[in-house]
């Protein structure tokens, strides 16, 4: 069966989603499980002496015996001149990220009995064309050419716009997105267009102030009530896993047993979490404060930590616009990437007139080999992807949403399916940087590994 694939490599977890084509149309995005027993996998990989790649739980099991061969969250270090040193070899971060993407693509292909027609990978909103080029060069070496890159806030917005249980956001209105993950807090401001969304401004926090910080607080809270020796690494590892599981259960229950002798109530947990979540959402409030209230259509909370009910409650007290949390906020970004990957019909004659009439049309198709957008080399694509106004929004960016802003409709003629919103950031051919290392996609060794050393 035909399908397209969306992949999100977070700082703590990796998730994937697919959109399948059957019955003559593309169906909604569905999560494709990539973990051994969960829908997601830990964002950790292990590279053996022979170049074999393990991801997620299998890599964690090797970490205890071979900690020098383990790397975490390589995507976020793409472009870092300091490589990962695993064993006796150095690996650029983008090479390991490409290997992880290839592992996910292969795992999904095994489940679907076919390779994806198109793959969209999300990336932090502040990435430049140079960093995207590094990742694409590494993907080419990993036998995954043609992968599209999409800013993660855009993918989150795509997921929201595909929902039928939320009010429509008309073109010209703005969307605020706050991704509260395990390590990073990303906030972004986007504008709804007739064919999708465009990124206007963003801010990313590298502080340890999200999900992992909550884990630390719960561990400390429980440790003070047990006789566990904090110097015992195995006991502390088991305690941390128990605390993480309890935190996640408290998203849907009011009480969770952490150890045989210690339980944690939601009220106790919220007392620990409130300062952390308030600090994370304050970044969203500052970003939204520069926008007139009548122009902000909604605020979206995504990321695994957005499952905590207190996050939505705090956001609703801090913002004047509707606050929306997906039923599964931890996979919203990968599902949005899969939705953005669906093929769309090309526009024919009169496309401009149809756009003015409010009909959804497709911009020129793009792929890794040859996109249609003009790239200035500074990280911009159609003036969208390179915009970086950290900390606040320039009011000059706020669009005029006066009369004439028409809601996009699906009035395509004949039996052509209505095109979904397309990703506004198009990937154009880039001059690839010098190839430094090729990590095998399906394990094995590389002939030039010792030479590259």
VMD Tcl script that draws the C-alpha trace (Angstrom):
set ca {
  {0.00 0.00 0.00}
  {1.23 3.49 -0.83}
  {2.11 5.66 2.13}
  {4.12 8.72 3.16}
  {6.10 9.02 6.37}
  {6.61 11.78 8.93}
  {9.46 11.54 11.46}
  {10.17 13.64 14.52}
  {13.52 13.22 16.27}
  {13.03 14.88 19.62}
  {15.64 15.44 22.27}
  {14.27 12.55 24.34}
  {11.96 10.55 22.07}
  {11.58 9.58 18.42}
  {8.14 9.16 16.84}
  {6.83 8.38 13.37}
  {3.48 8.55 11.60}
  {2.17 7.49 8.20}
  {-0.57 8.59 5.84}
  {-1.80 5.71 3.67}
  {-3.41 5.90 0.26}
  {-6.34 3.59 -0.28}
  {-9.74 3.81 -1.89}
  {-8.52 6.60 -4.15}
  {-7.68 9.05 -1.37}
  {-5.18 9.82 1.37}
  {-6.30 8.95 4.88}
  {-5.55 10.79 8.13}
  {-2.18 10.35 9.79}
  {-1.67 7.36 12.09}
  {1.16 6.78 14.52}
  {3.53 4.02 13.41}
  {5.04 2.33 16.48}
  {8.84 2.35 16.46}
  {9.56 1.23 20.03}
  {9.83 -2.32 21.25}
  {6.68 -1.98 23.36}
  {5.71 1.68 22.86}
  {4.74 3.92 19.95}
  {7.94 5.92 20.42}
  {11.60 5.10 20.90}
  {14.18 6.75 23.11}
  {16.29 9.29 21.21}
  {19.48 7.34 21.81}
  {21.62 5.21 19.52}
  {24.48 2.75 19.86}
  {27.11 2.12 17.18}
  {29.09 -1.11 17.42}
  {32.68 -1.63 16.31}
  {31.32 -3.10 13.06}
  {29.12 -0.07 12.41}
  {25.83 -1.75 13.36}
  {23.23 0.70 14.60}
  {20.83 0.18 17.50}
  {18.20 2.76 18.48}
  {15.94 3.16 21.48}
  {15.56 0.43 24.07}
  {18.18 -1.81 22.44}
  {20.69 1.05 22.61}
  {19.82 1.69 26.26}
  {20.54 -1.93 27.09}
  {24.02 -1.57 25.58}
  {24.65 1.75 27.29}
  {25.42 0.16 30.66}
  {28.17 -2.05 29.22}
  {29.43 0.31 26.48}
  {28.64 3.89 27.48}
  {31.38 5.21 25.18}
  {29.45 3.95 22.14}
  {26.17 5.71 22.86}
  {24.94 9.09 21.56}
  {21.79 10.98 22.50}
  {19.68 13.36 20.41}
  {22.14 13.78 17.51}
  {19.75 15.84 15.38}
  {19.93 18.80 17.74}
  {23.72 18.92 17.34}
  {23.67 18.96 13.54}
  {26.23 21.48 12.36}
  {28.25 21.30 15.58}
  {31.93 21.19 14.59}
  {32.64 18.97 17.59}
  {31.76 15.39 16.58}
  {30.50 12.53 18.69}
  {33.33 10.20 19.69}
  {32.02 6.64 19.86}
  {34.65 4.10 20.67}
  {37.73 5.09 18.68}
  {35.90 6.85 15.84}
  {34.47 10.33 15.41}
  {30.99 10.75 13.94}
  {29.49 14.07 12.83}
  {26.14 14.66 14.51}
  {24.30 14.84 11.19}
  {25.66 11.41 10.21}
  {24.24 9.84 13.36}
  {20.95 11.72 12.87}
  {20.71 10.36 9.33}
  {21.40 6.87 10.65}
  {18.57 7.25 13.15}
  {16.21 8.51 10.43}
  {17.18 5.54 8.27}
  {16.52 3.17 11.17}
  {13.02 4.62 11.63}
  {12.31 4.48 7.88}
  {13.42 0.85 7.72}
  {11.37 -0.13 10.77}
  {8.23 1.45 9.30}
  {8.95 -0.14 5.90}
  {9.07 -3.55 7.57}
  {5.65 -2.93 9.15}
  {4.15 -1.56 5.92}
  {5.88 -4.10 3.62}
  {6.99 -1.23 1.38}
  {9.18 1.86 1.45}
  {7.60 5.29 1.91}
  {6.89 7.34 -1.21}
  {8.04 10.47 0.59}
  {9.60 11.22 3.96}
  {9.32 14.49 5.87}
  {11.59 15.05 8.88}
  {11.00 17.86 11.32}
  {13.79 20.11 12.56}
  {14.09 22.99 15.05}
  {12.66 26.24 13.67}
  {15.97 28.10 13.87}
  {17.83 25.90 11.38}
  {19.60 27.62 8.49}
  {20.04 26.34 4.94}
  {23.55 25.25 5.91}
  {22.33 22.92 8.65}
  {19.62 21.51 6.40}
  {22.27 20.95 3.77}
  {24.46 19.04 6.21}
  {21.57 16.76 7.11}
  {20.61 16.17 3.47}
  {24.19 15.29 2.57}
  {24.26 12.76 5.41}
  {20.88 11.38 4.31}
  {22.20 10.90 0.78}
  {25.10 8.90 2.21}
  {22.60 6.83 4.23}
  {20.70 5.94 1.02}
  {17.78 8.24 1.87}
  {17.76 10.94 -0.82}
  {14.68 13.07 -1.35}
  {13.82 13.61 2.32}
  {12.06 16.92 2.97}
  {12.81 19.03 6.06}
  {10.03 20.92 7.83}
  {10.21 23.21 10.90}
  {8.58 21.41 13.80}
  {6.10 24.24 14.65}
  {4.80 24.09 11.06}
  {4.27 20.33 11.41}
  {2.39 20.88 14.69}
  {0.16 23.44 12.98}
  {-0.51 21.06 10.09}
  {-1.75 18.47 12.58}
  {-4.03 21.02 14.21}
  {-5.50 22.27 10.93}
  {-6.39 18.71 9.92}
  {-8.60 18.22 12.98}
  {-12.34 18.41 12.53}
  {-13.19 18.98 16.19}
  {-11.64 22.45 16.47}
  {-12.78 25.79 15.00}
  {-11.38 26.71 11.60}
  {-8.54 29.23 11.50}
  {-9.15 31.58 8.54}
  {-6.28 32.85 6.37}
  {-4.59 35.84 7.93}
  {-5.15 34.65 11.49}
  {-2.15 33.70 13.63}
  {-1.35 30.52 15.51}
  {0.96 30.32 18.52}
  {2.73 27.00 19.11}
  {4.50 25.91 22.28}
  {6.36 22.60 22.18}
  {7.17 21.50 25.72}
  {9.38 18.48 25.30}
  {11.75 16.57 27.47}
  {14.62 19.07 27.31}
  {13.73 22.02 25.07}
  {10.86 24.50 25.03}
  {10.13 25.89 21.56}
  {7.66 28.68 20.92}
  {6.64 29.95 17.51}
  {4.20 32.28 15.84}
  {2.70 31.23 12.51}
  {0.26 32.78 10.05}
  {-2.51 30.83 8.37}
  {-2.43 31.13 4.57}
  {-4.87 29.82 1.94}
  {-2.59 26.81 1.37}
  {-1.00 26.14 4.76}
  {0.94 28.11 7.37}
  {4.09 30.19 7.39}
  {6.56 30.72 10.18}
  {6.83 34.32 11.35}
  {8.88 34.21 14.53}
  {10.22 31.71 17.00}
  {12.16 31.24 20.19}
  {13.93 28.16 21.48}
  {15.12 27.55 25.01}
  {18.04 25.24 25.59}
  {17.50 25.31 29.34}
  {16.80 22.14 31.27}
  {13.34 23.38 32.10}
  {10.82 20.95 30.62}
  {9.97 17.24 31.02}
  {13.38 16.12 32.31}
  {13.29 18.81 34.96}
  {9.95 17.44 36.17}
  {11.50 13.97 36.30}
  {14.32 15.31 38.47}
  {11.87 16.93 40.88}
  {9.79 13.77 41.23}
  {12.91 11.65 41.80}
  {14.09 14.00 44.54}
  {10.64 14.07 46.11}
  {10.42 10.26 46.22}
  {14.07 9.75 47.20}
  {13.55 11.77 50.37}
  {10.83 9.28 51.39}
  {12.71 6.04 50.71}
  {15.84 4.33 51.91}
  {17.36 4.10 48.43}
  {21.09 4.80 48.34}
  {21.61 7.74 45.91}
  {25.10 6.39 45.23}
  {23.74 3.15 43.77}
  {23.46 3.80 40.00}
  {21.27 0.76 39.29}
  {18.83 1.58 42.08}
  {18.67 5.21 40.98}
  {18.08 4.17 37.38}
  {15.16 1.97 38.43}
  {13.79 4.77 40.62}
  {13.96 7.29 37.79}
  {12.09 4.97 35.43}
  {9.44 4.41 38.10}
  {9.10 8.17 38.61}
  {8.75 8.82 34.88}
  {6.05 6.15 34.64}
  {4.22 7.65 37.63}
  {4.39 11.14 36.12}
  {2.85 9.89 32.90}
  {0.09 8.00 34.74}
  {-0.83 11.16 36.63}
  {-1.88 12.72 33.33}
  {-4.98 10.53 33.48}
  {-5.27 9.50 37.16}
  {-5.21 11.30 40.49}
  {-2.83 8.92 42.28}
  {0.13 6.80 41.19}
  {2.24 4.26 43.06}
  {5.94 4.99 42.55}
  {7.56 2.38 44.83}
  {6.21 -0.22 47.22}
  {6.15 2.37 50.00}
  {5.70 5.72 48.21}
  {2.79 6.99 46.15}
  {2.34 10.37 44.48}
  {-0.89 12.29 44.08}
  {-1.63 14.65 41.24}
  {-1.89 17.51 43.72}
  {1.62 16.78 45.02}
  {2.97 16.47 41.49}
  {1.36 19.73 40.39}
  {2.97 21.48 43.34}
  {6.35 20.33 42.04}
  {5.56 21.03 38.39}
  {3.90 24.44 38.62}
  {7.08 26.60 38.70}
  {8.64 24.67 35.82}
  {5.55 24.77 33.60}
  {4.90 28.42 34.45}
  {8.40 29.31 33.31}
  {8.00 27.35 30.08}
  {4.61 28.89 29.24}
  {5.83 32.37 30.11}
  {7.87 32.22 26.90}
  {4.66 31.59 24.97}
  {2.88 34.41 26.76}
  {5.65 36.88 25.90}
  {5.55 35.84 22.26}
  {1.76 36.17 22.09}
  {1.70 39.48 23.96}
  {2.96 41.34 20.88}
  {-0.04 40.19 18.84}
  {-3.41 41.97 18.97}
  {-5.92 39.61 20.64}
  {-8.28 39.60 17.65}
  {-5.49 38.30 15.38}
  {-4.47 35.28 17.47}
  {-6.74 32.38 16.55}
  {-5.41 29.76 18.95}
  {-2.42 28.56 20.95}
  {-1.30 24.96 20.46}
  {0.51 22.94 23.13}
  {2.47 19.96 21.82}
  {5.23 17.72 23.11}
  {5.14 14.95 25.68}
  {5.05 17.31 28.67}
  {1.88 18.94 27.27}
  {0.05 15.81 28.47}
  {0.28 17.17 32.03}
  {-3.20 18.68 32.62}
  {-1.68 21.57 34.57}
  {0.05 22.80 31.39}
  {-3.22 23.55 29.61}
  {-4.76 25.01 32.78}
  {-1.88 27.44 33.23}
  {-1.86 28.39 29.54}
  {-5.57 29.27 29.67}
  {-4.97 31.64 32.58}
  {-2.02 33.29 30.82}
  {-3.49 33.70 27.32}
  {-6.65 35.35 26.04}
  {-7.01 33.06 23.00}
  {-8.30 29.45 22.89}
  {-5.72 26.90 24.05}
  {-5.74 23.56 22.24}
  {-3.99 20.37 23.35}
  {-4.01 17.38 21.03}
  {-5.28 14.05 22.34}
  {-1.73 12.75 21.84}
  {0.51 15.83 22.00}
  {3.68 13.75 22.05}
  {3.12 12.55 18.46}
  {1.35 15.62 17.04}
  {4.52 16.81 15.30}
  {5.24 13.51 13.52}
  {1.59 13.23 12.46}
  {1.70 16.77 11.10}
  {4.86 15.91 9.17}
  {3.08 12.91 7.62}
  {0.12 15.09 6.65}
  {2.49 17.59 5.03}
  {4.13 14.77 3.07}
  {0.97 13.79 1.18}
  {1.20 14.46 -2.57}
  {-1.00 17.20 -3.97}
  {-2.17 17.92 -7.52}
  {-0.29 20.62 -9.38}
  {-2.05 23.91 -10.13}
  {-3.30 24.45 -13.63}
  {-4.14 27.62 -15.57}
  {-6.02 30.16 -13.51}
  {-4.50 29.09 -10.21}
  {-4.04 32.70 -9.12}
  {-7.71 33.41 -9.77}
  {-8.74 30.35 -7.76}
  {-6.52 31.45 -4.90}
  {-8.14 34.87 -4.88}
  {-11.53 33.12 -4.77}
  {-10.45 31.25 -1.66}
  {-9.89 27.82 -3.23}
  {-7.07 25.65 -1.93}
  {-4.44 25.16 -4.60}
  {-1.03 23.56 -4.72}
  {2.18 25.52 -5.10}
  {4.82 24.02 -7.42}
  {5.83 20.59 -6.19}
  {9.21 20.24 -4.60}
  {11.52 17.44 -3.71}
  {15.08 17.01 -2.51}
  {16.45 16.84 -6.04}
  {15.01 20.09 -7.28}
  {12.72 22.43 -5.39}
  {11.09 25.50 -6.87}
  {11.74 28.03 -4.14}
  {14.65 30.38 -4.40}
  {17.16 29.95 -1.59}
  {19.35 32.88 -0.77}
  {21.81 30.72 1.12}
  {21.01 32.43 4.39}
  {18.43 29.92 5.54}
  {15.36 31.48 3.93}
  {12.84 29.83 1.67}
  {10.18 32.21 0.37}
  {11.23 34.48 3.20}
  {9.84 32.11 5.83}
  {12.28 29.55 7.23}
  {15.13 31.94 7.95}
  {13.11 34.33 10.12}
  {14.51 34.29 13.63}
  {13.30 36.84 16.13}
  {14.15 35.27 19.44}
  {12.35 36.45 22.52}
  {9.70 38.69 20.97}
  {7.74 39.29 17.82}
  {8.38 42.27 15.62}
  {4.97 43.91 15.30}
  {5.79 44.69 11.68}
  {5.42 40.96 11.04}
  {1.84 40.83 12.28}
  {-0.36 40.60 9.20}
  {-3.36 42.75 8.43}
  {-6.37 40.48 8.68}
  {-8.94 42.99 7.55}
  {-11.71 42.44 5.03}
  {-11.03 40.13 2.16}
  {-9.39 37.25 4.05}
  {-11.27 34.25 2.65}
  {-11.26 30.77 4.11}
  {-9.70 28.20 1.80}
  {-12.24 25.74 0.39}
  {-11.99 22.46 -1.48}
  {-13.64 23.15 -4.82}
  {-11.35 21.12 -7.03}
  {-13.08 19.90 -10.16}
  {-13.50 16.31 -11.33}
  {-12.36 13.39 -9.23}
  {-9.12 14.96 -8.00}
  {-9.00 14.88 -4.25}
  {-8.88 18.23 -2.44}
  {-5.28 19.11 -1.66}
  {-4.34 19.36 2.02}
  {-2.32 22.28 3.34}
  {1.21 22.10 1.95}
  {4.37 22.85 3.91}
  {5.44 26.39 3.10}
  {9.16 25.69 3.48}
  {10.53 24.16 0.30}
  {13.91 22.48 0.06}
  {16.06 23.63 -2.83}
  {19.26 22.05 -4.11}
  {22.15 23.09 -1.90}
  {25.85 22.85 -2.51}
  {26.60 19.88 -0.27}
  {29.43 20.19 2.21}
  {32.41 17.90 2.01}
  {31.46 14.31 2.74}
  {33.21 13.24 5.93}
  {31.79 9.89 6.86}
  {29.16 7.46 5.61}
  {27.29 5.52 8.28}
  {25.80 2.34 6.79}
  {22.04 2.41 6.76}
  {21.59 -1.27 7.55}
  {24.73 -1.96 9.56}
  {27.98 -3.46 8.33}
  {31.23 -1.54 7.87}
  {32.39 1.24 5.59}
  {35.47 0.86 3.45}
  {36.76 4.31 4.15}
  {36.18 4.36 7.91}
  {39.84 4.11 8.85}
  {40.80 6.54 6.12}
  {38.41 9.16 7.47}
  {40.02 8.82 10.88}
}
mol new
graphics top color blue
foreach p $ca { graphics top sphere $p radius 0.5 }
foreach p [lrange $ca 0 end-1] q [lrange $ca 1 end] { graphics top cylinder $p $q radius 0.2 }
display resetview
